[in-house]
Amino acid sequence: MARQSAVFRLEGRPSGARRRLLLSLAGLAAAGLAPSLAVPPRAEASPLFPFIPNHYTFTHAQVFEAVARKFPYRRTLAQVFELSLTNPAVGFEPDVNRIAVSADVALVSPFLQQPVNGSMTLNTELIYDAPSRSVRLKSPQVERTAFGASAAEYQQQINAALAVAATQLLDNYPIYTFKPEQLTFAGAQFEPGTITVQRDGIKVEIVQRSG
């Protein structure tokens, strides 16, 4: 698994449950039961007791950095196409709660009179995988392709090859993995909840784990 280096913004006011946890931590510190460097309850980060926000936000730059690690992508598909995907770009699609990934495409095949260059755009949903504590891309689908007239006769085969490539490239790919300490506070366990794609970022809700 590739190493992730995303940095989050901490946002949101503490909920009632979080406020009670912060007050409990302050009480433990006053009683001498917490580490001496525990900070008073405030909406700021601490190396020892990070403030648990209502949500984390991935920026566009952070998502692009994670996706770009998968490129360039070069594969032989169905022993027919030599496929190369380069120059990725990432966009957000809040209307459908998915992200879009586009790339330049180069194809070489004995079925084609000459190499074909074009582009493709796929979109993918985001899920949280609890066992690995990671936010992952899931079920990428080819949304559109653009190639020259020389490829028109083989467009169906090209689209099928690109659908396979999209799955191999990004399906179940983790864009960020949480550390255990990022989801633990004052003995309480937290986990990501609803993931919302916005125009300027991806909002990951943080909720207290039940049970």
C-alpha positions as CSV (number, residue, x, y, z in Angstrom):
1,M,0.0,0.0,0.0
2,A,1.3,3.4,-1.0
3,R,2.2,5.7,1.9
4,Q,-0.3,8.5,2.4
5,S,0.7,12.0,3.6
6,A,-2.6,13.9,3.5
7,V,-3.0,16.7,6.0
8,F,-6.5,17.5,7.2
9,R,-8.2,20.7,8.3
10,L,-10.0,20.4,11.7
11,E,-13.4,22.0,11.5
12,G,-16.7,22.3,13.4
13,R,-17.8,23.0,16.9
14,P,-17.8,20.1,19.4
15,S,-21.1,18.2,19.8
16,G,-22.6,17.6,23.2
17,A,-20.9,14.2,23.4
18,R,-17.5,15.6,22.5
19,R,-18.0,18.5,24.9
20,R,-18.6,16.0,27.7
21,L,-15.5,14.1,26.7
22,L,-13.4,17.3,26.8
23,L,-14.8,18.2,30.2
24,S,-14.1,14.7,31.5
25,L,-10.5,15.0,30.2
26,A,-10.1,18.3,32.1
27,G,-11.4,16.6,35.2
28,L,-8.9,13.8,34.9
29,A,-6.1,16.3,34.4
30,A,-7.2,18.2,37.5
31,A,-7.2,15.0,39.5
32,G,-3.7,14.2,38.4
33,L,-5.0,11.1,36.4
34,A,-4.1,12.4,32.9
35,P,-0.7,13.3,31.5
36,S,0.6,16.6,32.7
37,L,0.7,18.0,29.1
38,A,-3.0,17.5,28.6
39,V,-4.5,20.7,27.3
40,P,-7.7,22.5,28.5
41,P,-10.8,21.7,26.5
42,R,-10.6,23.9,23.3
43,A,-11.0,23.4,19.6
44,E,-7.3,23.0,18.9
45,A,-5.0,20.1,18.2
46,S,-2.6,18.7,20.7
47,P,0.2,16.2,20.2
48,L,-1.0,14.2,23.2
49,F,-4.8,14.6,23.0
50,P,-5.9,15.7,19.6
51,F,-9.2,17.6,19.5
52,I,-11.8,15.4,17.9
53,P,-13.6,17.5,15.3
54,N,-17.1,17.1,13.8
55,H,-15.5,16.2,10.5
56,Y,-12.3,16.1,8.5
57,T,-12.0,17.8,5.1
58,F,-9.8,16.6,2.3
59,T,-8.7,19.4,0.0
60,H,-8.6,19.1,-3.8
61,A,-4.8,19.1,-3.7
62,Q,-4.8,16.2,-1.2
63,V,-7.1,14.1,-3.2
64,F,-5.1,14.8,-6.4
65,E,-1.9,13.9,-4.6
66,A,-3.3,10.5,-3.6
67,V,-4.7,9.7,-7.0
68,A,-1.6,10.8,-8.9
69,R,0.4,8.1,-7.2
70,K,-1.3,5.6,-9.5
71,F,0.0,7.2,-12.6
72,P,1.4,6.7,-15.1
73,Y,-0.5,3.4,-15.7
74,R,0.6,1.0,-18.4
75,R,-0.9,-2.4,-19.1
76,T,-1.5,-4.9,-21.8
77,L,-5.2,-5.7,-21.8
78,A,-6.7,-8.9,-23.3
79,Q,-3.5,-9.4,-25.1
80,V,-4.8,-6.9,-27.6
81,F,-4.3,-3.4,-26.4
82,E,-1.1,-1.7,-25.1
83,L,-2.7,0.9,-22.9
84,S,-1.0,4.0,-21.3
85,L,-2.8,6.5,-19.0
86,T,-1.0,9.7,-18.1
87,N,-1.5,13.3,-16.9
88,P,-4.3,12.7,-14.4
89,A,-6.7,15.3,-13.2
90,V,-9.3,15.2,-10.4
91,G,-12.7,16.9,-10.2
92,F,-15.5,16.9,-7.6
93,E,-19.1,16.0,-8.6
94,P,-21.2,17.0,-5.6
95,D,-24.5,16.4,-7.4
96,V,-23.8,12.7,-7.5
97,N,-21.5,12.5,-4.5
98,R,-18.6,11.2,-6.5
99,I,-15.2,12.3,-7.7
100,A,-14.1,12.4,-11.4
101,V,-10.6,11.3,-12.6
102,S,-9.6,12.1,-16.1
103,A,-6.4,11.1,-18.0
104,D,-4.8,11.1,-21.4
105,V,-5.0,7.7,-23.2
106,A,-2.6,6.2,-25.6
107,L,-3.5,2.9,-27.3
108,V,-1.4,0.6,-29.5
109,S,-3.0,-2.5,-31.0
110,P,-2.6,-4.7,-34.1
111,F,-6.2,-3.9,-34.9
112,L,-5.4,-0.2,-35.2
113,Q,-3.6,1.1,-38.2
114,Q,-1.7,3.5,-36.0
115,P,-1.4,4.4,-32.3
116,V,-4.5,6.2,-31.0
117,N,-4.4,9.0,-28.6
118,G,-7.4,10.4,-26.7
119,S,-8.8,11.0,-23.2
120,M,-11.1,9.3,-20.7
121,T,-13.0,10.4,-17.6
122,L,-14.2,8.1,-14.9
123,N,-16.1,8.7,-11.7
124,T,-16.0,6.9,-8.5
125,E,-17.7,6.9,-5.1
126,L,-15.9,7.1,-1.7
127,I,-16.4,4.6,1.1
128,Y,-14.9,4.0,4.6
129,D,-13.4,0.6,5.1
130,A,-13.5,0.0,8.9
131,P,-11.0,-3.0,9.1
132,S,-8.3,-0.9,7.4
133,R,-9.5,2.5,8.8
134,S,-9.1,3.9,5.3
135,V,-11.2,6.1,3.0
136,R,-11.2,4.3,-0.4
137,L,-12.3,4.8,-4.0
138,K,-15.0,2.3,-4.9
139,S,-16.8,1.2,-8.1
140,P,-15.1,3.4,-10.7
141,Q,-17.1,3.8,-13.9
142,V,-16.0,5.2,-17.3
143,E,-18.1,8.3,-17.8
144,R,-16.9,9.4,-21.2
145,T,-14.1,8.9,-23.8
146,A,-12.8,11.0,-26.7
147,F,-10.8,9.5,-29.6
148,G,-10.1,10.4,-33.2
149,A,-12.0,9.0,-36.1
150,S,-9.4,6.3,-36.7
151,A,-10.6,4.5,-33.6
152,A,-14.3,4.8,-34.3
153,E,-14.6,1.2,-35.7
154,Y,-13.1,-0.2,-32.5
155,Q,-14.8,2.1,-30.0
156,Q,-16.7,-0.7,-28.3
157,Q,-13.6,-2.7,-27.7
158,I,-11.7,0.4,-26.5
159,N,-14.5,1.2,-24.0
160,A,-14.4,-2.3,-22.7
161,A,-10.7,-2.2,-22.3
162,L,-10.9,1.1,-20.4
163,A,-13.6,-0.2,-18.1
164,V,-11.2,-3.0,-17.1
165,A,-8.4,-0.6,-16.7
166,A,-10.5,1.7,-14.5
167,T,-11.3,-1.2,-12.1
168,Q,-7.7,-2.4,-12.0
169,L,-6.4,1.2,-11.5
170,L,-8.7,2.6,-8.8
171,D,-11.2,0.2,-7.4
172,N,-10.7,-0.2,-3.6
173,Y,-7.7,2.2,-3.7
174,P,-7.1,3.9,-0.3
175,I,-6.6,7.6,-0.6
176,Y,-6.1,8.0,3.2
177,T,-5.6,5.6,6.2
178,F,-6.4,6.9,9.7
179,K,-4.0,6.1,12.5
180,P,-5.7,4.6,15.6
181,E,-4.9,7.6,17.7
182,Q,-6.7,9.8,15.2
183,L,-9.9,8.1,16.1
184,T,-9.5,7.7,19.9
185,F,-10.1,10.4,22.4
186,A,-10.3,10.1,26.2
187,G,-11.0,6.4,26.0
188,A,-13.8,6.8,23.4
189,Q,-13.6,5.3,20.0
190,F,-14.6,7.3,16.9
191,E,-15.0,6.5,13.2
192,P,-15.8,8.2,9.9
193,G,-19.5,8.4,9.1
194,T,-21.1,10.1,6.1
195,I,-18.7,11.1,3.3
196,T,-19.9,14.1,1.3
197,V,-18.3,15.4,-1.9
198,Q,-18.5,19.2,-2.0
199,R,-17.4,21.6,-4.7
200,D,-14.2,22.5,-2.8
201,G,-13.4,19.5,-0.7
202,I,-14.5,16.1,0.6
203,K,-16.2,16.2,4.1
204,V,-15.8,13.1,6.2
205,E,-18.1,13.1,9.3
206,I,-16.6,11.8,12.5
207,V,-19.0,10.0,14.9
208,Q,-18.6,8.1,18.1
209,R,-18.5,4.3,17.5
210,S,-21.5,2.5,18.9
211,G,-20.9,-0.6,21.0
